[in-house]
Amino acid sequence: CFILFFSSFCLCYFFLFLMIRRPPRSTLDRSSAASDVYKRQDKDQFEHSLIEVAVESWRFSRLFGKVVNKLDAGEASRYLSQLRYFQKKVEDNLASSGLRLVNVEGHPYDPGMAASALNLGDFGPDDVLLVDQMLEPIIMGSDGLRKQGTVMLKKATA
């Protein structure tokens, strides 16, 4: 049951990549300014789609991991191996495009961090805060931040 759901999830994202637009065949002169603009838009659209797939894959992996942890140890180990393989494939494909997922769970919270805290208003200005939970990962590219993450905070215990 889990394998079927997992496989159909991966298949949906595979078809998403196949549907990304290609440049029109009428643009024969690849050095033209219009062609360069179109290539940049196409690259930006591809990167945006890749980032969205990566974020959804990250969410799915976390949910799938929680479900697998409720199974008995023998069955869970097989699914956890498949989950690790899936996560490694996502990370490798992101890396080939110059992107990486950043998870800051358990790290001290800094207001300059590339993540917005949903519950920041629940704490005082002198509270020492930790990132309790990542709701969305931070996506970094070779040229810096590509997508800001979302976190939940907690007070640090002394």
Residue pairs with C-beta under 8 A, 6 or more apart in sequence:
2 64
2 67
2 68
2 79
3 82
6 64
6 82
6 86
9 60
10 86
13 53
13 56
13 57
16 49
16 53
17 49
17 53
20 42
20 45
20 46
20 49
21 42
21 45
22 42
23 35
23 38
23 39
23 42
24 38
27 34
27 35
27 38
29 35
47 97
47 99
47 141
47 146
50 93
50 94
50 97
50 99
51 99
51 139
51 146
51 147
54 90
54 94
54 99
54 101
54 137
54 139
55 136
55 137
55 139
55 147
57 86
57 87
57 90
58 90
58 101
58 136
58 137
59 136
61 83
61 86
61 87
61 90
64 79
64 83
65 80
65 83
68 76
68 79
68 80
68 83
69 76
71 79
90 101
91 100
91 101
94 100
94 101
98 141
98 142
99 139
99 140
99 141
99 146
100 139
100 140
101 137
101 138
101 139
102 114
102 137
102 138
102 139
102 140
102 149
103 134
103 137
103 138
104 113
104 115
104 131
104 134
104 138
104 149
104 151
105 131
105 132
105 133
105 134
105 151
106 130
106 131
107 130
107 131
108 128
108 129
108 130
108 131
108 156
109 117
109 129
109 130
109 131
109 151
109 153
113 131
113 151
114 138
114 140
114 145
114 148
114 149
115 131
115 134
115 138
115 148
115 149
115 150
115 151
116 148
116 149
116 150
116 151
117 129
117 151
117 152
117 153
118 135
118 150
118 151
118 152
119 152
119 153
120 153
122 153
123 129
123 153
123 155
127 155
128 155
128 156
129 153
129 154
129 155
129 156
130 153
130 154
130 155
130 156
131 151
131 152
131 153
132 151
132 152
132 153
132 154
133 151
133 152
134 149
134 150
134 151
135 149
135 150
135 151
135 152
136 147
136 149
136 150
137 149
138 145
138 147
138 148
138 149
139 145
139 146
139 147
139 149
140 146
